[in-house]
Amino acid sequence: MSPPSVTCSRFAAIAVAAVLLQSLGLSLFVFGFFPTKPALSGVSGPESFRAPWPDGVGNDSVAALPPEKLERLYQELSEISPPFDRLILMVIDGLPAEFVLGRDGKPPRDAFVEAMPYTRSLLANGFAVGYHAKAAPPTVTMPRLKAMVSGAIGGFLDVAFNFNTQALQDDNIIGQFFRTGRRMVMHGDDTWLKLFPGSFIRHDGVGSFFVKDTVQVDQNVSRHLDEELRRDDWDLLILHYLGLDHVGHLGGRNSFLMGPKLKEMDEVIEMVHRSSLWDKKNHQTGTLLVIVSDHGMTESGNHGGSSFEETDSLAVFVGLGDHALDYASATSNSANQIDIAATLALLFNVPIPNNNIGVVIPHALNFMTEDFTADRKSVVSECSGNIEQVFCCLYGNAAILHRSWKFKRISMSNIEDYNSTAAAYYVFLRTASQWLARRMTDKPVSLLVVGISAMLLSCLIFLGLVFYMNKALYLSKDRHLSSSKKYAFSWHLDEIFLVGATLIHVISMGSSSMVEEEQYIWHFVSSTFYLLLIRKTAQTIPADRTQSSLGLSMSQNGKINYPIISIFSVLVSGRILRAWHQGGINWANLPDISKWLKLAGHEYVKQLWLMACLLVIILSIYVLSFLWTRRKVVLVVGFSFFIPGLMVLKYIMSHKDDTSGSFTYSYGSTLSAQKILGVLGALTVVAVVAVPWLIRVWTSKACSNGHICLSTSVSHDILKLSLLMEMRDSFYVIGWAYILCWCLLQLLLQQPTNSLPVLLLLVQIYASMLHSFSAVPAHKHWIEVAALYQLGMAGHFALGNSNSLATIDVAGAFIGTSDFSMLSSGVLMFMITYASPLLFLLSMAMWISVKDFSCLITSRNAYCGDLLKMMLGFPCVIPLCLNSVMLTAYTIILLLMRNHLFVWSVFSPKYLYVAAATICVYVGVFVIAASGTYIYLVVIYRKR
């Protein structure tokens, strides 16, 4: 029985409705699952020093006090004279603590030790104490600065707000300093100016996202340093250096620029510290220098994830007291980044921010010199039960010890009771801090249910559309048989494998380890599927093969088995891609081809880059020549795209490189990149617009040569055959233009070591097209589209991507830009990250041209719109369906894992990638659908 007829417009309307429904569901779930964490309103006041009842000073009356009186009030309430009157907060963006303090009891690398001799001497001589200050994910600048000044951990979506920083409304020590009349100056990252507008008496902000700048961005800070250190009109000086983070993004931890940059920072530290020593001679108290970093970096120099390398931030307190510490005691300490806010608040007699969940760093305070944390385990062991009972028990123990100490205290001589009391409070506060840091925000369950329901419904719609298309197409192919049911609904091993692999993939996402190492699943599925195709093709090797009647002049030498060769090419390319980047999270440090290339040196990388670009151009021109029946179109389009190919080659040859294998960027290279981007974009648009009209010109002239020509006397079948021929030839040329343009673009934007993987992805695409054209019997359409989708996702990981935010290539997003633009850099970053999936989605245009849709022509009830529906239906709906299955399933998994230990470090970053992949599919499908619709309208218009 034939399926009910669905017109092309109705089919498109259903698909668009499903996309909109899915987008709505995704939006509802994201804003429901990732809300901004609830914060207490208002600011802290006297209750930070005294209980707010019954004789405490109320915040309402305190708010009206002028800054000078407010400062005196806080000092009276604290009963402690502030040990410092000025603070210099030096932020070295992206500096891992192990560069300065070492790791696991081992000193830093020799190169880092030699680069920072003065800082090392401060630690070795007991003038400074350092901490591995653990940062919470996401490890990007804005959320980490907020954590340091407020003591609170923000929401996970702060990683998105990092690119559009807004004023911080929550209570923080910068606001407390401002309210107590302290004068503040800031030089460096303009994120501070966005977070605290109007708080600084002087400032010089620099943009933080233009990572190509590693020199001027720090010179703009240091040029003010000498003058500021001589001034006495400030109480807080913030210096935020960005150069080291930019060095990491460009060349990784091992960049040849890293040593000189560390030495530059060491010289700044020496200058500031010597000035503070001089300042101490002229002031009653002195100046405290605090050196911090917002986050660390991976071996490749990126950050954003939750690995030790990324969360290992630095906190060094210089000038806390005269007591000397040995080097091990000064460098082996650990704390949380959120502890900095409470510690600075106590040191400068301002209230601790009311949303703070950090704990005072005990050894950073002069009056807490004893190691009172030693008995922590014994105190904890006395309390058991649920979390409320543990909290009550711990606080009760501390309160009892406190009352006992106050009762017996005549002076501070009873140090044992004091240490016991402090240890009990510390245990209570640290336990509460850890619980609050893990505490999940309340989620609107109804909103999440509605979002999941919408995504589930859209998924079912896409599945229904896929089943409809398969049934309609194969009933059309087999209508001459007595029963088409057997063929249309028979399942082959390759189909069963793809369905089973998809289900297994979905189930595996419930494991945090499988999420971290997802690349293994994609590589296994793609390679195993093509091995099954070899088996299937070997069983059905045709004895002869005739040339296609649709104008693709491919050689059909009977001695060459193109289906087997094409599959073999895909498998070999896939194996090399698999070994190119180790990928994942846990074993990313293991050797791979890209690491070997970097070790080999920049000359080898550059030669490989040139070779890959040249082969991409040659291979693409050769593939375009298959359409030699349209030789004039081929010559015009081929020559046009040969020009940007030469421009990319020239860009590579003139590109400056350094001894580390990373590449630097100059104004000339930026201008060249801008020209290439402009030419590629313009040529692609012109090709899409002009090709359907040019195909018409050559077809008309071919009438005199005996080719098919349209007139009022031709039959309806001839009309549709002519329509099919011209649409397929147009799809072939436009698809070729999309593929070559995207490959040249990626050769420009990707890391140079990724040049050969771009070539191998191109080989996989052309080999897949050859197999789709030559395979006998032809595979089902949905199988071939799904296989291309699988290759695209495997290529995504082969280019070095993972489910960690740290693998996002930030440096490439500034190629061709002379200044930071959030929009342009964001688009380039998206294009680099999803280069492979988008490449295979764009290749669907060429896939349409090599498939046989002639069965739709002979149907008397078929309309031209049905031809368009089937041609665009498979390459558009299959990716949407596969992505919808993953999106819906992983959304449900994330909801179930909402209380998992790794929900924010593993599952949530993966969900951001799934959401971004959904946008990627939308973009690719839209381009193919829009191109196909345009081609159809042009061809139909010419038939009038």
Secondary structure, 3 states (H helix, E strand, C coil): CCCCCCCHHHHHHHHHHHHHHHHHHHHHHHHHHCCCCCCCCCCCCHHHCCCCCCCCCCHHHHHCCCHHHHHHHHHHHHCCCCCCCEEEEEEECCCCCHHHHCECCECCCHHHHHHCHHHHHHHHCCCEEEEEEECCCCCCHHHHHHHHHHCCCCCCCHHHHCCCCCCCCCCCHHHHHHHCCCCEEEEEECHHHHHCCCCCCEEEEECCCCCCCCCHHHHHHHCCHHHHHHCCCCCEEEEEECHHHHHHHHHCCCCCCHHHHHHHHHHHHHHHHHHHHHHHHHCCCCEEEEEECCCCCCCCCCCCCCCHHHHEEEEEEECCCCCCCCHHHHHCEEEECCHHHHHHHHHCCCCCCCCCCCCCCHHHCCCCCCCCCCCHHHHHHCCCCCHHHHHHHHHHHHHHHHHHHHHHCCCCCCHHHHHHHHHHHHHHHHHHHHHHHHCCCCCCHHHHHHHHHHHHHHHHHHHHHHHHHHHHHHHHHCCCCCCCHHHHCCCCHHHHHHHHHHHHHHHHCCCHHHHHCCHHHHHHHHHHHHHHHHHHHHHCCCCCCCCCCCCCCCCCCCCCCHHHHHHHHHHHHHHHHHHHCCCCCCCCCCCCHHHHHHHHCHHHHHHHHHHHHHHHHHHHHHHHHHHHHHHHHHHHHHHHHHHHHHHHHHHHHCCCECCCCCECCCHHHHHHHHHHHHHHHHHHHHHHHHHHHHHHHHHHHHHHHCCCCCCCCCCHHHHHHHHHHHHHHHHHHHHHHHHHHHHHHHHHHCCHHHHHHHHHHHHHHHHHHHHHHHCCCCCCHHHHHHHHHHHHHHHHHHCCCCCCHHHCCCHHHHCCCCCCCHHHHHHHHHHHHCHHHHHHHHCHHHHHHHCCCHHHCCCCCCCHHHHHHHHHHHHHHHHHHHHHHHHHHHHHHHHHCCCCCCHHHHHHHHHHHHHHHHHHHHHHHHHHHHHHHHHHHHHHHHHC
